Amino acid sequence: MQRIALISEHASPLAGPGSVDSGGQNIYVAQLARHLGKRGYPVDVFTRRDKGLLPEVVAFAPNVRVIHVPAGPAVHVPKEQLLPYMDEFGAYMAEFMARDRVGYMVMHANFFMSGLAALRVKQKLDIPLVMTFHALGKVRRQHQGSADGFPDCRFEIEERLVRESDCVIAECPQDRHDLIRLYGADPGTIETVPCGFDGDEFSPVPRLEARRALGWPSHEFSVLQLGRMVPRKGIDNVVRAMGELRRAFGLRARLYVVGGNSDQPSPAATPEIGRLQKIAVEEGVADAVTFVGRRGREQLRLFYSAADVFVTTPWYEPFGITPVEAMACGVPVIGAAVGGIRSTVLNGRTGYLVPPNDPAALAARLARLACDPTLAERMGASGRRRAHAHFTWAGVAARMETVYARLAGVTVDDTAQAPQVAA
């Protein structure tokens, strides 16, 4: 059986979650690789070598290898500065793949720079290319303006990838709409495949048990924010909502913020923590906001399960894996009505959708759940059922298998269950 190449230039499946350049894409690549491996496919994940002593090939999971590509200096480089090294990245991949005796049935590039490197391989070896952007440059620029650190040539590269890829994966209906509207994508080349969660990682732990394990108070209304610590995630909105919750509703709650570049919550290591701490002081809730620091994947189930509600209110979000993980743990989710969150969270059924950057609206929904634990429990149960029905990595891998096989001209087991994008 030929190999599947997953290309992820800055987001290694070996990296820990929550740091500046480590988030949903790392999880996506790691889980897709792992579940394709479980289905019997040999998978190579190509990612940039960012430490000098990393071996070229590392075993990651059954049937899965991580290939560390020498491209640029063997140190961490912010992803916004990696574009000049993509020719080197692509040349290495082409040489590596050409000498592999098994061969590759398909390449699946993740992020536009991986796609650019993959185009070089496609031209040389004629391997079909599947493209997942994870974030579209034109959408990012609309929301971040001058704070967007990527060069304008990103737009042209993405347009080329939309034209020349054999298939483009949209992660949600909004992503598909943006590809067609902003990039002129042919609808016939787009497959909409959501992200997912792994049931071995995420399932409910009894709340009091989870709180005892984490050292949380047993009966305090607890709000969880978990993910990358960067401004576009809108964590400042959640901190301000905690102040509004206290002022407008007279409710005291605690916000736990998980993520960062170090295990200890250090503003020196994670400047965003320092900014958020100042906002907490301004809002009069410094005593009610706990910065936890970075935590490993194996610990996240406890954090989700210990919370009364999970909150995520980014400015924009191509998909958003954390709401699905929270739902899988039976926790209601309040999310910003943007991007993929609009297709995962059912407003009024599995949680609430609120406008981004609207602390008053978020506080009102937090107050509703704080005052009605039965409603919160019902929403959490509904969310868990939804996660299992529509958003599992096993289902995502099955759907991807059908895409890869079609492009490679091979047959697969027709009984494989493909995830459906829920309304």
MIRO-498598 format. One record per residue (C-alpha): x, y, z; chain. Coordinates in pm, 1 decimal. Layout:
MIRO-498598
NODE         x         y         z  fivex
NODE         X         Y         Z      A
...
***
This chain:
MIRO-498598
NODE         x         y         z  fivex
NODE       0.0       0.0       0.0      A
NODE     140.4     340.5     -96.3      A
NODE     205.6     608.8     162.2      A
NODE       1.9     918.7     244.9      A
NODE     207.1    1235.0     293.4      A
NODE      72.7    1492.2     539.3      A
NODE     265.1    1819.2     509.1      A
NODE     262.6    2067.6     796.5      A
NODE     560.5    2299.7     780.0      A
NODE     522.8    2480.4    1115.2      A
NODE     278.1    2261.4    1308.7      A
NODE     437.2    1935.5    1416.5      A
NODE     225.8    1656.2    1566.6      A
NODE     503.7    1622.2    1825.7      A
NODE     457.6    1977.9    1959.4      A
NODE     268.8    2054.1    2278.5      A
NODE     -63.6    2241.0    2244.7      A
NODE    -135.8    2596.5    2350.3      A
NODE     178.4    2788.3    2253.7      A
NODE     185.9    3065.9    1994.2      A
NODE     241.4    2846.1    1687.0      A
NODE      93.0    2527.1    1830.3      A
NODE    -280.5    2477.9    1821.7      A
NODE    -557.9    2331.4    1612.2      A
NODE    -343.0    2250.3    1309.5      A
NODE    -104.7    2041.0    1519.5      A
NODE    -399.7    1846.4    1658.9      A
NODE    -558.1    1807.9    1314.8      A
NODE    -240.6    1665.9    1161.7      A
NODE    -161.7    1441.5    1458.5      A
NODE    -510.5    1294.8    1482.2      A
NODE    -561.3    1252.6    1109.2      A
NODE    -224.8    1076.2    1081.9      A
NODE    -298.4     853.8    1379.3      A
NODE    -642.1     748.8    1253.9      A
NODE    -525.9     692.8     897.2      A
NODE    -255.4     472.0    1046.7      A
NODE    -521.8     278.7    1235.2      A
NODE    -696.1     221.0     902.6      A
NODE    -380.5      52.4     775.5      A
NODE    -224.3     334.1     571.2      A
NODE     146.4     413.2     605.6      A
NODE     162.2     788.3     676.5      A
NODE     455.6    1029.5     665.7      A
NODE     416.6    1371.2     830.1      A
NODE     662.8    1624.6     688.6      A
NODE     737.7    1913.6     925.0      A
NODE    1025.4    2158.2     956.5      A
NODE    1320.2    2069.3    1177.7      A
NODE    1321.1    2340.1    1447.3      A
NODE    1579.5    2186.5    1682.6      A
NODE    1931.6    2087.0    1591.7      A
NODE    1932.7    1739.0    1745.5      A
NODE    1605.2    1612.6    1600.9      A
NODE    1649.1    1291.5    1398.8      A
NODE    1535.9    1289.4    1038.5      A
NODE    1269.7    1021.3    1095.8      A
NODE    1074.4     964.3    1420.0      A
NODE     813.8     694.8    1481.8      A
NODE     496.7     869.9    1599.5      A
NODE     217.6     611.5    1604.6      A
NODE     147.1     273.0    1443.0      A
NODE     214.3     314.9    1068.0      A
NODE     302.1     684.3    1116.5      A
NODE     641.8     853.5    1085.2      A
NODE     736.8    1219.1    1136.1      A
NODE     995.2    1343.0     885.2      A
NODE    1195.4    1644.3    1004.5      A
NODE    1274.3    1855.4     701.3      A
NODE    1592.0    2068.1     704.5      A
NODE    1467.4    2406.1     581.1      A
NODE    1610.7    2720.1     732.2      A
NODE    1783.2    2735.4    1071.2      A
NODE    1723.7    2446.0    1311.2      A
NODE    1560.8    2672.9    1569.3      A
NODE    1208.3    2796.3    1629.4      A
NODE    1110.6    3055.9    1369.7      A
NODE     769.8    3229.8    1386.6      A
NODE     550.0    3096.5    1110.1      A
NODE     515.2    3446.6     964.8      A
NODE     887.5    3430.2     879.1      A
NODE     902.0    3082.0     724.7      A
NODE     799.2    3156.5     366.6      A
NODE    1159.1    3209.4     235.7      A
NODE    1245.0    2850.7     334.9      A
NODE     966.8    2677.8     144.7      A
NODE    1171.4    2619.8    -171.9      A
NODE    1424.0    2431.9      39.9      A
NODE    1141.0    2244.9     212.7      A
NODE     985.6    2141.5    -118.6      A
NODE    1317.2    2035.3    -271.8      A
NODE    1391.9    1811.3      23.8      A
NODE    1047.4    1650.4       9.3      A
NODE    1075.2    1584.6    -362.9      A
NODE    1410.3    1412.4    -315.5      A
NODE    1290.3    1214.1     -11.8      A
NODE     972.0    1095.8    -184.6      A
NODE    1149.4    1010.9    -509.5      A
NODE    1382.1     765.8    -337.3      A
NODE    1108.6     594.7    -134.3      A
NODE    1044.1     250.2    -282.4      A
NODE     685.0     227.6    -155.8      A
NODE     577.7     554.1    -317.8      A
NODE     306.4     804.7    -226.3      A
NODE     -57.6     787.2    -331.7      A
NODE    -143.6    1144.3    -227.3      A
NODE     -10.1    1454.7     -54.7      A
NODE    -227.7    1646.2     191.2      A
NODE     -84.2    1991.9     259.5      A
NODE    -185.5    2191.4     565.6      A
NODE    -153.0    2571.7     553.5      A
NODE     -55.6    2773.4     249.7      A
NODE     321.5    2740.7     295.4      A
NODE     299.4    2361.6     305.8      A
NODE      90.4    2384.0      -8.8      A
NODE     354.7    2593.1    -182.1      A
NODE     622.1    2335.0     -97.5      A
NODE     391.6    2055.3    -213.2      A
NODE     339.2    2218.6    -553.5      A
NODE     708.3    2165.9    -625.2      A
NODE     668.6    1794.8    -550.2      A
NODE     351.2    1773.4    -756.4      A
NODE     524.9    1923.5   -1058.0      A
NODE     817.1    1683.7   -1029.7      A
NODE     649.5    1357.0    -920.0      A
NODE     285.8    1410.3   -1028.9      A
NODE     139.9    1309.4    -690.4      A
NODE    -219.9    1428.3    -632.9      A
NODE    -247.9    1723.9    -393.8      A
NODE    -517.3    1780.3    -131.7      A
NODE    -514.4    2122.5      36.2      A
NODE    -646.7    2231.6     377.0      A
NODE    -576.0    2599.2     445.5      A
NODE    -677.9    2606.8     817.1      A
NODE    -694.1    2986.2     785.2      A
NODE    -740.0    3191.9     469.2      A
NODE    -514.8    3493.4     429.8      A
NODE    -785.4    3721.6     292.6      A
NODE   -1016.6    3640.8     583.4      A
NODE    -735.4    3683.4     834.1      A
NODE    -645.5    4024.0     687.8      A
NODE   -1007.4    4140.5     714.6      A
NODE   -1003.4    4070.9    1087.7      A
NODE    -645.5    4153.6    1184.2      A
NODE    -553.6    4435.6     948.4      A
NODE    -202.0    4564.8    1010.7      A
NODE    -153.8    4309.0    1291.2      A
NODE    -138.2    4037.0    1026.3      A
NODE     229.9    3954.2     995.8      A
NODE     211.3    3760.2     668.5      A
NODE     315.7    3926.9     340.0      A
NODE      61.1    4015.5      73.0      A
NODE     205.0    3749.3    -156.9      A
NODE      21.1    3498.1      61.1      A
NODE    -299.4    3586.2    -125.5      A
NODE    -148.6    3505.6    -464.5      A
NODE      -4.2    3177.5    -334.5      A
NODE    -342.5    3075.0    -195.6      A
NODE    -514.4    3163.6    -523.0      A
NODE    -266.3    2944.6    -708.2      A
NODE    -322.7    2657.4    -465.2      A
NODE    -699.0    2684.6    -512.4      A
NODE    -646.8    2654.7    -889.3      A
NODE    -383.0    2380.8    -893.5      A
NODE    -478.7    2151.7    -604.4      A
NODE    -670.9    1839.9    -699.5      A
NODE    -903.5    1890.2    -402.8      A
NODE    -949.8    2164.7    -144.0      A
NODE   -1084.3    2069.0     198.6      A
NODE   -1323.0    2316.7     360.1      A
NODE   -1356.5    2261.3     733.4      A
NODE   -1704.5    2410.3     762.1      A
NODE   -1971.6    2570.3     541.1      A
NODE   -1830.8    2920.1     607.0      A
NODE   -1487.5    2804.9     489.6      A
NODE   -1641.4    2670.5     168.0      A
NODE   -1829.3    2997.2     112.4      A
NODE   -1509.8    3201.0     161.2      A
NODE   -1313.3    2982.5     -82.2      A
NODE   -1573.1    3037.4    -352.5      A
NODE   -1641.0    3407.0    -283.7      A
NODE   -1288.2    3531.3    -215.2      A
NODE   -1077.8    3290.4    -421.6      A
NODE   -1303.9    3188.1    -707.5      A
NODE   -1277.3    2820.2    -613.9      A
NODE   -1459.0    2570.3    -833.8      A
NODE   -1728.5    2422.7    -605.7      A
NODE   -1669.0    2084.8    -768.2      A
NODE   -1314.7    2070.0    -629.1      A
NODE   -1418.6    2140.0    -268.1      A
NODE   -1495.6    1870.3     -12.3      A
NODE   -1634.3    1984.1     323.5      A
NODE   -1487.2    1769.5     599.9      A
NODE   -1501.2    1890.2     961.8      A
NODE   -1245.0    1841.1    1235.1      A
NODE   -1310.3    1609.5    1526.0      A
NODE   -1224.6    1468.4    1865.6      A
NODE   -1080.4    1138.4    1980.0      A
NODE   -1303.6     943.7    2215.7      A
NODE    -997.2     788.4    2379.3      A
NODE    -889.6    1140.5    2479.9      A
NODE   -1215.2    1315.9    2556.3      A
NODE   -1507.7    1182.7    2757.6      A
NODE   -1676.9    1312.1    3072.7      A
NODE   -1519.6    1282.8    3415.7      A
NODE   -1758.0    1343.0    3708.5      A
NODE   -1726.9    1713.6    3784.9      A
NODE   -1640.1    1685.0    4153.6      A
NODE   -1381.5    1417.4    4075.8      A
NODE   -1222.5    1638.6    3810.6      A
NODE   -1219.3    1936.8    4045.1      A
NODE   -1055.7    1737.9    4322.7      A
NODE    -786.4    1623.6    4078.7      A
NODE    -718.5    1985.3    3973.9      A
NODE    -752.5    2138.9    4318.9      A
NODE   -1050.6    2355.2    4218.9      A
NODE   -1317.6    2457.9    4472.9      A
NODE   -1600.5    2208.4    4461.5      A
NODE   -1897.8    2444.5    4423.2      A
NODE   -1766.8    2761.7    4256.1      A
NODE   -1918.3    2850.7    3917.0      A
NODE   -1619.6    2786.7    3692.7      A
NODE   -1560.1    2910.6    3338.0      A
NODE   -1290.4    2757.1    3117.6      A
NODE   -1099.0    2919.4    2830.1      A
NODE    -845.3    2687.9    2667.3      A
NODE    -627.4    2728.1    2360.0      A
NODE    -359.2    2939.0    2199.6      A
NODE    -269.5    3259.3    2381.0      A
NODE    -285.3    3511.1    2097.8      A
NODE    -499.8    3826.4    2061.3      A
NODE    -725.9    3692.6    1784.2      A
NODE    -860.7    3427.0    2023.2      A
NODE   -1051.0    3703.2    2203.6      A
NODE    -959.2    3598.1    2557.1      A
NODE    -973.1    3965.7    2657.6      A
NODE   -1344.6    3952.4    2574.8      A
NODE   -1390.1    3666.2    2823.0      A
NODE   -1199.8    3853.4    3096.4      A
NODE   -1414.2    4162.8    3041.5      A
NODE   -1727.4    3946.7    3056.1      A
NODE   -1621.2    3828.3    3401.8      A
NODE   -1624.6    4191.3    3514.9      A
NODE   -1964.1    4247.2    3353.8      A
NODE   -2097.9    3931.7    3520.9      A
NODE   -2003.2    4072.7    3860.0      A
NODE   -2126.7    4428.4    3797.8      A
NODE   -2449.3    4365.2    3605.8      A
NODE   -2563.0    4038.4    3762.2      A
NODE   -2397.9    4032.0    4101.8      A
NODE   -2253.1    3688.8    4027.7      A
NODE   -1910.2    3575.6    4131.3      A
NODE   -1739.1    3318.4    3915.8      A
NODE   -1386.6    3204.4    3838.6      A
NODE   -1225.0    3199.4    3497.6      A
NODE    -948.9    2946.4    3430.9      A
NODE    -729.7    3027.7    3130.7      A
NODE    -528.3    2729.1    3004.3      A
NODE    -252.3    2779.3    2748.0      A
NODE      74.2    2956.1    2689.5      A
NODE     436.8    2897.0    2599.2      A
NODE     535.9    2749.2    2935.4      A
NODE     390.1    2521.2    3200.2      A
NODE     398.0    2805.8    3450.1      A
NODE     186.9    3112.0    3358.2      A
NODE     466.4    3354.0    3276.1      A
NODE     410.1    3694.4    3107.3      A
NODE     776.5    3682.7    3008.2      A
NODE     725.2    3358.9    2815.4      A
NODE     373.5    3448.5    2699.0      A
NODE     324.9    3827.2    2658.8      A
NODE     -49.0    3780.4    2603.6      A
NODE     -81.3    3671.5    2967.6      A
NODE      59.9    4005.7    3080.1      A
NODE    -188.5    4195.6    2864.0      A
NODE    -479.0    3990.1    2997.9      A
NODE    -366.3    4034.2    3359.1      A
NODE    -380.9    4412.1    3313.7      A
NODE    -733.4    4384.8    3173.1      A
NODE    -838.0    4171.7    3470.4      A
NODE    -711.5    4444.7    3705.3      A
NODE    -898.9    4711.2    3506.3      A
NODE   -1217.6    4506.4    3527.4      A
NODE   -1179.7    4447.0    3901.1      A
NODE   -1162.5    4069.3    3861.1      A
NODE    -792.4    3996.2    3907.1      A
NODE    -892.6    3782.9    4206.1      A
NODE   -1127.2    3575.3    3985.1      A
NODE    -902.5    3498.4    3686.9      A
NODE    -653.1    3212.9    3715.1      A
NODE    -387.5    3165.4    3447.1      A
NODE    -296.8    2798.4    3448.5      A
NODE     -21.0    2780.6    3187.7      A
NODE      34.7    2516.4    2922.5      A
NODE     -95.4    2165.9    2985.6      A
NODE     -49.0    1837.6    2800.8      A
NODE    -324.4    1675.9    2596.6      A
NODE    -365.1    1400.7    2854.8      A
NODE    -472.9    1658.7    3116.2      A
NODE    -726.3    1854.7    2911.3      A
NODE   -1012.2    1611.8    2972.4      A
NODE    -999.1    1700.5    3344.0      A
NODE   -1014.5    2073.8    3271.5      A
NODE   -1311.8    2042.6    3037.5      A
NODE   -1495.9    1813.3    3278.2      A
NODE   -1430.0    2034.9    3580.5      A
NODE   -1581.4    2343.9    3416.6      A
NODE   -1944.4    2450.0    3434.8      A
NODE   -1910.6    2606.8    3089.8      A
NODE   -1646.7    2633.5    2818.4      A
NODE   -1609.0    2971.5    2646.5      A
NODE   -1433.1    3061.5    2322.1      A
NODE   -1494.0    3397.2    2154.3      A
NODE   -1229.5    3451.9    1884.1      A
NODE   -1253.0    3725.2    1623.0      A
NODE   -1259.3    3453.5    1359.1      A
NODE   -1206.7    3077.6    1360.0      A
NODE   -1176.2    2853.7    1050.8      A
NODE   -1312.7    2559.1    1250.8      A
NODE   -1227.6    2552.5    1620.5      A
NODE   -1148.2    2212.1    1771.8      A
NODE   -1180.7    2307.2    2137.5      A
NODE   -1562.8    2351.5    2131.4      A
NODE   -1597.3    1996.1    1997.6      A
NODE   -1362.3    1860.6    2264.4      A
NODE   -1563.1    2038.7    2533.8      A
NODE   -1888.7    1902.8    2393.9      A
NODE   -1741.5    1552.4    2395.5      A
NODE   -1681.9    1597.6    2769.3      A
NODE   -2046.3    1692.8    2825.8      A
NODE   -1986.2    2064.7    2885.5      A
NODE   -2206.2    2344.7    2743.9      A
NODE   -2020.1    2581.1    2511.3      A
NODE   -2058.4    2953.9    2462.1      A
NODE   -1884.2    3046.4    2139.6      A
NODE   -1847.6    3341.8    1908.3      A
NODE   -2081.5    3326.4    1610.1      A
NODE   -1794.2    3308.7    1362.3      A
NODE   -1652.8    3053.8    1118.5      A
NODE   -1672.7    2690.7    1216.3      A
NODE   -1809.0    2757.8    1564.5      A
NODE   -2141.7    2843.7    1401.8      A
NODE   -2158.5    2490.2    1261.1      A
NODE   -2054.4    2304.1    1577.4      A
NODE   -2243.2    2485.9    1854.6      A
NODE   -2622.0    2479.6    1823.9      A
NODE   -2750.7    2803.3    1976.3      A
NODE   -2989.8    2727.8    2261.8      A
NODE   -2934.5    2351.0    2239.6      A
NODE   -2568.0    2268.1    2303.9      A
NODE   -2478.8    2612.4    2434.9      A
NODE   -2500.0    2965.7    2300.0      A
NODE   -2359.0    3170.1    2014.3      A
NODE   -2270.7    3531.6    2091.9      A
NODE   -2115.2    3815.2    1889.6      A
NODE   -1735.9    3836.1    1915.2      A
NODE   -1601.4    4122.5    2124.9      A
NODE   -1927.0    4174.7    2314.4      A
NODE   -1862.1    4118.1    2687.0      A
NODE   -2217.0    4214.5    2785.7      A
NODE   -2372.3    3950.2    2558.9      A
NODE   -2131.2    3686.7    2687.6      A
NODE   -2196.2    3783.0    3050.1      A
NODE   -2572.2    3751.4    2998.4      A
NODE   -2534.2    3395.3    2868.2      A
NODE   -2295.3    3304.1    3149.7      A
NODE   -2550.2    3434.8    3399.2      A
NODE   -2823.4    3224.5    3238.8      A
NODE   -2622.5    2905.5    3284.3      A
NODE   -2501.2    2999.7    3633.0      A
NODE   -2860.5    3048.8    3746.2      A
NODE   -2997.8    2733.0    3579.2      A
NODE   -2770.7    2430.7    3637.9      A
NODE   -3036.1    2197.9    3497.8      A
NODE   -3029.1    2382.2    3165.4      A
NODE   -2650.4    2367.6    3162.6      A
NODE   -2656.2    1994.2    3225.7      A
NODE   -2912.1    1940.3    2948.9      A
NODE   -2703.7    2142.7    2702.0      A
NODE   -2391.5    1950.5    2796.4      A
NODE   -2561.7    1617.0    2733.5      A
NODE   -2694.5    1739.8    2399.7      A
NODE   -2349.1    1858.9    2301.7      A
NODE   -2195.0    1522.5    2379.7      A
NODE   -2448.8    1344.4    2159.1      A
NODE   -2381.2    1591.9    1878.6      A
NODE   -2005.1    1549.7    1903.7      A
NODE   -2031.6    1172.9    1876.0      A
NODE   -2278.1    1191.6    1588.2      A
NODE   -2090.6    1440.0    1369.7      A
NODE   -1735.3    1513.4    1485.2      A
NODE   -1507.5    1215.8    1547.4      A
NODE   -1155.1    1177.4    1410.5      A
NODE   -1235.1     820.8    1309.6      A
NODE   -1512.2     955.3    1087.9      A
NODE   -1291.6    1233.4     952.1      A
NODE   -1022.8     979.4     856.4      A
NODE   -1281.4     762.8     681.9      A
NODE   -1403.9    1058.5     478.3      A
NODE   -1048.0    1161.5     389.9      A
NODE    -974.8     807.5     280.0      A
NODE   -1250.0     828.8      20.9      A
NODE   -1110.6    1162.9    -105.7      A
NODE    -756.3    1028.9    -131.6      A
NODE    -865.7     707.1    -300.7      A
NODE   -1072.7     893.2    -559.6      A
NODE    -779.0    1114.4    -652.9      A
NODE    -536.2     822.2    -661.4      A
NODE    -775.4     600.0    -858.3      A
NODE    -790.2     321.3    -601.3      A
NODE   -1085.2     153.1    -432.3      A
NODE   -1165.9     157.0     -61.9      A
NODE   -1409.4     -17.3     167.7      A
NODE   -1748.4     129.5      81.3      A
NODE   -1874.5      58.0     432.9      A
NODE   -1647.6     326.8     583.4      A
NODE   -1856.5     579.9     770.6      A
NODE   -1806.2     938.2     657.6      A
NODE   -1885.4    1229.2     891.8      A
NODE   -2168.4    1453.8     785.0      A
NODE   -2148.3    1829.7     820.0      A
NODE   -2439.9    1905.8    1046.1      A
NODE   -2669.3    2199.5     989.7      A
***
